[in-house]
Amino acid sequence: MSVLDHKIDFAVVLSVRNANPNGDPLNGNRPRQNYDGYGEISDVCIKRKIRNRLQDIGESILVQSDERRVDTYRSIKERVDANAEVQEFGKGKKQNNELYAQAACKSWIDVRSFGQVFAFTKEDVSLGIRGPVSIHTAVSLAPIDISSMQITKSVNAVTPKDPNKKSSDTMGMKHRVDFGVYVFYGSINTQLAEKTGFTYEDAEKIREALRTLFENDTSSARPDGSMEVHHLYWWEHQSKLGQYSSAKVHRSLQVLLKEGVSEARSFEDYVCTLQPLEGLTVQEYAGL
């Protein structure tokens, strides 16, 4: 496998219908919005879904969510401590931050992709690894409408003091985005890829994870089919630094309402257009 030797930019266009793509815990788990009313999906949320997809295809992941973990370790530290190759350079005379980082990047694809901070109490090692894959927050193309409903459970979680009454935890709220089209962008940096050992084969795995982002991601907030990737745009430059800046490449994609449509009710109300950039080709992939 060869280390990635050319810059890559990408963009993903996705839709949400009757789902909560990313709840805000500081706002009653309502779908995230900015101050102008546009919907948002955090980069952390997107990276979590990428990690899950990579894990689905058998890749070794350091930052596993607890409900999807495939080992017996309950924390990142336990997973790191159990890796003999990493621990060889973590303590004693062999303690070496650079070799420790190399071993961690070799062991886990999410570390060599997104980076990771290794700073645990009572440990000799304290370092941060910068990953080559950067991802923007996804933002909706128009302000989103959020519907809220009150929900109840048919059974008490705990026995109430008064057996004739329901406990307070039987009541709750559920929020969803009625409909929205979101776009997010990202890039893969070759200089950081060289440092972490990120390969072109790793980039292809990231690409496939993006294309199938919402597979095996079902929950009560995101029922099957409520979130869909429609287009993945993938630009591969011909040099390490790239022929154009990422900002210019990302701006070359425009997703606009079709002529005569005042309000989008489905993805078909939008049209995606690409402004050609001389010497730079783009590959377009449909979602799963």
Contacts in CASP RR format, 6 or more apart in sequence:
PFRMAT RR
TARGET T0000
AUTHOR 0000-0000-0000
METHOD contacts of the structure
MODEL  1
MSVLDHKIDFAVVLSVRNANPNGDPLNGNRPRQNYDGYGEISDVCIKRKI
RNRLQDIGESILVQSDERRVDTYRSIKERVDANAEVQEFGKGKKQNNELY
AQAACKSWIDVRSFGQVFAFTKEDVSLGIRGPVSIHTAVSLAPIDISSMQ
ITKSVNAVTPKDPNKKSSDTMGMKHRVDFGVYVFYGSINTQLAEKTGFTY
EDAEKIREALRTLFENDTSSARPDGSMEVHHLYWWEHQSKLGQYSSAKVH
RSLQVLLKEGVSEARSFEDYVCTLQPLEGLTVQEYAGL
1 199 0 8 1.000
1 200 0 8 1.000
1 201 0 8 1.000
2 199 0 8 1.000
2 200 0 8 1.000
3 193 0 8 1.000
3 194 0 8 1.000
3 197 0 8 1.000
3 198 0 8 1.000
3 199 0 8 1.000
3 200 0 8 1.000
4 132 0 8 1.000
4 188 0 8 1.000
4 190 0 8 1.000
4 193 0 8 1.000
4 194 0 8 1.000
4 198 0 8 1.000
4 199 0 8 1.000
4 200 0 8 1.000
4 202 0 8 1.000
4 203 0 8 1.000
5 190 0 8 1.000
5 200 0 8 1.000
5 240 0 8 1.000
6 190 0 8 1.000
6 236 0 8 1.000
6 237 0 8 1.000
6 238 0 8 1.000
6 239 0 8 1.000
6 240 0 8 1.000
6 242 0 8 1.000
7 187 0 8 1.000
7 188 0 8 1.000
7 189 0 8 1.000
7 190 0 8 1.000
7 236 0 8 1.000
7 237 0 8 1.000
7 239 0 8 1.000
7 240 0 8 1.000
7 241 0 8 1.000
7 242 0 8 1.000
8 187 0 8 1.000
8 188 0 8 1.000
8 203 0 8 1.000
8 234 0 8 1.000
8 235 0 8 1.000
8 236 0 8 1.000
8 237 0 8 1.000
9 185 0 8 1.000
9 186 0 8 1.000
9 187 0 8 1.000
9 188 0 8 1.000
9 234 0 8 1.000
9 235 0 8 1.000
9 237 0 8 1.000
9 246 0 8 1.000
9 249 0 8 1.000
9 250 0 8 1.000
10 185 0 8 1.000
10 186 0 8 1.000
10 187 0 8 1.000
10 188 0 8 1.000
10 207 0 8 1.000
10 210 0 8 1.000
10 232 0 8 1.000
10 233 0 8 1.000
10 234 0 8 1.000
10 235 0 8 1.000
11 183 0 8 1.000
11 184 0 8 1.000
11 185 0 8 1.000
11 186 0 8 1.000
11 231 0 8 1.000
11 232 0 8 1.000
11 233 0 8 1.000
11 250 0 8 1.000
11 253 0 8 1.000
12 138 0 8 1.000
12 183 0 8 1.000
12 184 0 8 1.000
12 185 0 8 1.000
12 210 0 8 1.000
12 213 0 8 1.000
12 229 0 8 1.000
12 231 0 8 1.000
12 232 0 8 1.000
12 233 0 8 1.000
13 181 0 8 1.000
13 182 0 8 1.000
13 183 0 8 1.000
13 229 0 8 1.000
13 230 0 8 1.000
13 231 0 8 1.000
13 232 0 8 1.000
13 233 0 8 1.000
13 255 0 8 1.000
13 272 0 8 1.000
14 138 0 8 1.000
14 181 0 8 1.000
14 182 0 8 1.000
14 183 0 8 1.000
14 184 0 8 1.000
14 213 0 8 1.000
14 214 0 8 1.000
14 227 0 8 1.000
14 228 0 8 1.000
14 229 0 8 1.000
14 230 0 8 1.000
15 179 0 8 1.000
15 180 0 8 1.000
15 181 0 8 1.000
15 182 0 8 1.000
15 227 0 8 1.000
15 228 0 8 1.000
15 230 0 8 1.000
15 267 0 8 1.000
16 177 0 8 1.000
16 179 0 8 1.000
16 180 0 8 1.000
16 181 0 8 1.000
16 182 0 8 1.000
16 226 0 8 1.000
16 227 0 8 1.000
17 177 0 8 1.000
17 178 0 8 1.000
17 179 0 8 1.000
17 180 0 8 1.000
17 226 0 8 1.000
17 227 0 8 1.000
18 176 0 8 1.000
18 177 0 8 1.000
18 178 0 8 1.000
18 179 0 8 1.000
18 223 0 8 1.000
18 226 0 8 1.000
19 176 0 8 1.000
19 177 0 8 1.000
19 221 0 8 1.000
19 222 0 8 1.000
19 223 0 8 1.000
19 226 0 8 1.000
19 227 0 8 1.000
20 29 0 8 1.000
20 30 0 8 1.000
20 31 0 8 1.000
20 174 0 8 1.000
20 175 0 8 1.000
20 176 0 8 1.000
20 177 0 8 1.000
20 221 0 8 1.000
20 222 0 8 1.000
21 31 0 8 1.000
21 32 0 8 1.000
21 41 0 8 1.000
21 45 0 8 1.000
21 138 0 8 1.000
21 177 0 8 1.000
21 182 0 8 1.000
21 222 0 8 1.000
21 227 0 8 1.000
22 31 0 8 1.000
22 32 0 8 1.000
22 40 0 8 1.000
22 41 0 8 1.000
22 42 0 8 1.000
22 45 0 8 1.000
23 29 0 8 1.000
23 30 0 8 1.000
23 31 0 8 1.000
23 32 0 8 1.000
23 175 0 8 1.000
23 221 0 8 1.000
24 30 0 8 1.000
24 31 0 8 1.000
24 32 0 8 1.000
24 33 0 8 1.000
28 173 0 8 1.000
28 175 0 8 1.000
29 173 0 8 1.000
29 175 0 8 1.000
30 146 0 8 1.000
30 148 0 8 1.000
30 175 0 8 1.000
31 39 0 8 1.000
31 144 0 8 1.000
31 146 0 8 1.000
31 175 0 8 1.000
31 176 0 8 1.000
31 177 0 8 1.000
32 39 0 8 1.000
32 40 0 8 1.000
32 41 0 8 1.000
32 42 0 8 1.000
33 39 0 8 1.000
33 40 0 8 1.000
33 144 0 8 1.000
33 146 0 8 1.000
34 40 0 8 1.000
34 139 0 8 1.000
36 143 0 8 1.000
37 143 0 8 1.000
37 144 0 8 1.000
38 139 0 8 1.000
38 140 0 8 1.000
38 142 0 8 1.000
38 143 0 8 1.000
38 144 0 8 1.000
39 139 0 8 1.000
39 140 0 8 1.000
39 143 0 8 1.000
39 144 0 8 1.000
39 177 0 8 1.000
39 180 0 8 1.000
39 182 0 8 1.000
40 137 0 8 1.000
40 138 0 8 1.000
40 139 0 8 1.000
40 140 0 8 1.000
41 137 0 8 1.000
41 138 0 8 1.000
41 182 0 8 1.000
41 184 0 8 1.000
42 137 0 8 1.000
43 135 0 8 1.000
43 136 0 8 1.000
43 137 0 8 1.000
43 184 0 8 1.000
46 135 0 8 1.000
46 138 0 8 1.000
46 184 0 8 1.000
46 213 0 8 1.000
47 110 0 8 1.000
47 114 0 8 1.000
47 135 0 8 1.000
48 65 0 8 1.000
49 209 0 8 1.000
49 213 0 8 1.000
49 214 0 8 1.000
49 217 0 8 1.000
50 206 0 8 1.000
50 209 0 8 1.000
50 210 0 8 1.000
50 213 0 8 1.000
51 61 0 8 1.000
51 63 0 8 1.000
51 64 0 8 1.000
51 65 0 8 1.000
51 110 0 8 1.000
52 65 0 8 1.000
52 68 0 8 1.000
52 216 0 8 1.000
52 217 0 8 1.000
53 208 0 8 1.000
53 209 0 8 1.000
53 212 0 8 1.000
53 213 0 8 1.000
53 215 0 8 1.000
53 216 0 8 1.000
54 61 0 8 1.000
54 109 0 8 1.000
54 110 0 8 1.000
54 205 0 8 1.000
54 206 0 8 1.000
54 209 0 8 1.000
55 61 0 8 1.000
55 64 0 8 1.000
55 68 0 8 1.000
55 70 0 8 1.000
56 215 0 8 1.000
56 216 0 8 1.000
57 205 0 8 1.000
57 208 0 8 1.000
59 109 0 8 1.000
59 205 0 8 1.000
60 107 0 8 1.000
60 108 0 8 1.000
60 109 0 8 1.000
61 108 0 8 1.000
61 109 0 8 1.000
61 110 0 8 1.000
62 76 0 8 1.000
62 79 0 8 1.000
62 80 0 8 1.000
62 104 0 8 1.000
62 107 0 8 1.000
62 108 0 8 1.000
62 110 0 8 1.000
62 111 0 8 1.000
62 116 0 8 1.000
63 76 0 8 1.000
63 110 0 8 1.000
63 116 0 8 1.000
64 70 0 8 1.000
64 71 0 8 1.000
64 79 0 8 1.000
66 74 0 8 1.000
71 79 0 8 1.000
71 82 0 8 1.000
73 79 0 8 1.000
73 82 0 8 1.000
77 120 0 8 1.000
80 86 0 8 1.000
80 87 0 8 1.000
80 104 0 8 1.000
80 118 0 8 1.000
80 120 0 8 1.000
81 87 0 8 1.000
83 103 0 8 1.000
83 104 0 8 1.000
83 107 0 8 1.000
85 103 0 8 1.000
85 106 0 8 1.000
85 107 0 8 1.000
86 100 0 8 1.000
86 103 0 8 1.000
86 104 0 8 1.000
86 107 0 8 1.000
88 94 0 8 1.000
88 99 0 8 1.000
88 103 0 8 1.000
89 95 0 8 1.000
89 96 0 8 1.000
89 97 0 8 1.000
89 99 0 8 1.000
89 100 0 8 1.000
89 103 0 8 1.000
89 125 0 8 1.000
90 96 0 8 1.000
90 100 0 8 1.000
90 123 0 8 1.000
90 124 0 8 1.000
90 125 0 8 1.000
91 123 0 8 1.000
91 124 0 8 1.000
91 125 0 8 1.000
92 124 0 8 1.000
95 124 0 8 1.000
95 125 0 8 1.000
97 125 0 8 1.000
97 127 0 8 1.000
100 118 0 8 1.000
100 125 0 8 1.000
100 127 0 8 1.000
101 118 0 8 1.000
101 127 0 8 1.000
101 128 0 8 1.000
101 129 0 8 1.000
101 196 0 8 1.000
104 111 0 8 1.000
104 116 0 8 1.000
104 118 0 8 1.000
104 129 0 8 1.000
105 111 0 8 1.000
105 112 0 8 1.000
105 129 0 8 1.000
105 196 0 8 1.000
105 197 0 8 1.000
105 198 0 8 1.000
106 112 0 8 1.000
106 197 0 8 1.000
108 116 0 8 1.000
109 202 0 8 1.000
109 205 0 8 1.000
110 116 0 8 1.000
111 129 0 8 1.000
111 131 0 8 1.000
111 196 0 8 1.000
112 131 0 8 1.000
112 132 0 8 1.000
112 196 0 8 1.000
112 197 0 8 1.000
112 198 0 8 1.000
112 202 0 8 1.000
113 131 0 8 1.000
113 132 0 8 1.000
113 133 0 8 1.000
113 196 0 8 1.000
113 198 0 8 1.000
113 202 0 8 1.000
113 206 0 8 1.000
114 131 0 8 1.000
114 133 0 8 1.000
115 128 0 8 1.000
115 129 0 8 1.000
115 130 0 8 1.000
115 131 0 8 1.000
115 196 0 8 1.000
116 128 0 8 1.000
116 129 0 8 1.000
117 127 0 8 1.000
117 128 0 8 1.000
117 129 0 8 1.000
118 125 0 8 1.000
118 126 0 8 1.000
118 127 0 8 1.000
118 128 0 8 1.000
118 129 0 8 1.000
119 126 0 8 1.000
119 127 0 8 1.000
119 128 0 8 1.000
129 196 0 8 1.000
130 192 0 8 1.000
130 195 0 8 1.000
130 196 0 8 1.000
131 189 0 8 1.000
131 192 0 8 1.000
131 195 0 8 1.000
131 196 0 8 1.000
131 198 0 8 1.000
132 188 0 8 1.000
132 189 0 8 1.000
132 190 0 8 1.000
132 191 0 8 1.000
132 192 0 8 1.000
132 193 0 8 1.000
132 196 0 8 1.000
132 198 0 8 1.000
133 186 0 8 1.000
133 187 0 8 1.000
133 188 0 8 1.000
133 198 0 8 1.000
133 206 0 8 1.000
134 186 0 8 1.000
134 187 0 8 1.000
134 188 0 8 1.000
134 189 0 8 1.000
135 184 0 8 1.000
135 185 0 8 1.000
135 186 0 8 1.000
136 184 0 8 1.000
136 185 0 8 1.000
136 186 0 8 1.000
137 184 0 8 1.000
138 182 0 8 1.000
138 183 0 8 1.000
138 184 0 8 1.000
139 182 0 8 1.000
139 183 0 8 1.000
139 184 0 8 1.000
140 180 0 8 1.000
140 181 0 8 1.000
140 182 0 8 1.000
141 180 0 8 1.000
141 181 0 8 1.000
141 182 0 8 1.000
141 183 0 8 1.000
141 255 0 8 1.000
141 264 0 8 1.000
141 270 0 8 1.000
142 180 0 8 1.000
142 181 0 8 1.000
142 263 0 8 1.000
142 264 0 8 1.000
144 177 0 8 1.000
144 178 0 8 1.000
144 179 0 8 1.000
144 180 0 8 1.000
145 177 0 8 1.000
145 178 0 8 1.000
145 179 0 8 1.000
146 175 0 8 1.000
146 176 0 8 1.000
146 177 0 8 1.000
146 178 0 8 1.000
147 175 0 8 1.000
147 176 0 8 1.000
147 178 0 8 1.000
148 173 0 8 1.000
148 174 0 8 1.000
148 175 0 8 1.000
149 173 0 8 1.000
149 174 0 8 1.000
150 171 0 8 1.000
150 172 0 8 1.000
150 173 0 8 1.000
150 174 0 8 1.000
151 171 0 8 1.000
151 172 0 8 1.000
151 173 0 8 1.000
151 174 0 8 1.000
152 170 0 8 1.000
152 171 0 8 1.000
152 172 0 8 1.000
153 169 0 8 1.000
153 170 0 8 1.000
154 170 0 8 1.000
155 170 0 8 1.000
156 166 0 8 1.000
156 167 0 8 1.000
156 169 0 8 1.000
156 170 0 8 1.000
157 167 0 8 1.000
157 169 0 8 1.000
157 170 0 8 1.000
158 167 0 8 1.000
158 169 0 8 1.000
159 167 0 8 1.000
160 166 0 8 1.000
160 167 0 8 1.000
174 220 0 8 1.000
174 221 0 8 1.000
176 221 0 8 1.000
179 264 0 8 1.000
179 265 0 8 1.000
179 266 0 8 1.000
180 264 0 8 1.000
181 255 0 8 1.000
181 264 0 8 1.000
181 267 0 8 1.000
181 270 0 8 1.000
183 253 0 8 1.000
183 255 0 8 1.000
185 246 0 8 1.000
185 250 0 8 1.000
186 246 0 8 1.000
186 250 0 8 1.000
187 246 0 8 1.000
188 198 0 8 1.000
188 203 0 8 1.000
188 206 0 8 1.000
190 240 0 8 1.000
190 241 0 8 1.000
191 240 0 8 1.000
192 198 0 8 1.000
193 199 0 8 1.000
207 232 0 8 1.000
207 234 0 8 1.000
207 285 0 8 1.000
210 229 0 8 1.000
210 232 0 8 1.000
211 229 0 8 1.000
211 232 0 8 1.000
211 285 0 8 1.000
211 286 0 8 1.000
211 287 0 8 1.000
211 288 0 8 1.000
212 229 0 8 1.000
212 287 0 8 1.000
212 288 0 8 1.000
213 229 0 8 1.000
214 222 0 8 1.000
214 225 0 8 1.000
214 227 0 8 1.000
214 228 0 8 1.000
214 229 0 8 1.000
215 288 0 8 1.000
217 227 0 8 1.000
218 224 0 8 1.000
228 267 0 8 1.000
228 287 0 8 1.000
229 287 0 8 1.000
229 288 0 8 1.000
230 267 0 8 1.000
230 286 0 8 1.000
230 287 0 8 1.000
231 272 0 8 1.000
231 284 0 8 1.000
231 285 0 8 1.000
231 286 0 8 1.000
231 287 0 8 1.000
232 284 0 8 1.000
232 285 0 8 1.000
232 286 0 8 1.000
232 287 0 8 1.000
233 253 0 8 1.000
233 274 0 8 1.000
233 282 0 8 1.000
233 283 0 8 1.000
233 284 0 8 1.000
233 285 0 8 1.000
234 282 0 8 1.000
234 283 0 8 1.000
234 284 0 8 1.000
234 285 0 8 1.000
235 249 0 8 1.000
235 280 0 8 1.000
235 281 0 8 1.000
235 282 0 8 1.000
235 283 0 8 1.000
236 281 0 8 1.000
236 283 0 8 1.000
237 243 0 8 1.000
237 244 0 8 1.000
237 280 0 8 1.000
238 279 0 8 1.000
238 280 0 8 1.000
243 277 0 8 1.000
243 279 0 8 1.000
243 280 0 8 1.000
244 277 0 8 1.000
244 280 0 8 1.000
248 277 0 8 1.000
249 277 0 8 1.000
249 280 0 8 1.000
251 275 0 8 1.000
252 274 0 8 1.000
252 275 0 8 1.000
252 276 0 8 1.000
252 277 0 8 1.000
253 272 0 8 1.000
253 273 0 8 1.000
253 274 0 8 1.000
253 275 0 8 1.000
254 272 0 8 1.000
254 273 0 8 1.000
254 274 0 8 1.000
254 275 0 8 1.000
255 270 0 8 1.000
255 271 0 8 1.000
255 272 0 8 1.000
255 273 0 8 1.000
256 270 0 8 1.000
256 271 0 8 1.000
256 273 0 8 1.000
257 264 0 8 1.000
257 269 0 8 1.000
257 270 0 8 1.000
257 271 0 8 1.000
258 269 0 8 1.000
258 270 0 8 1.000
258 271 0 8 1.000
261 269 0 8 1.000
263 269 0 8 1.000
264 270 0 8 1.000
274 282 0 8 1.000
END
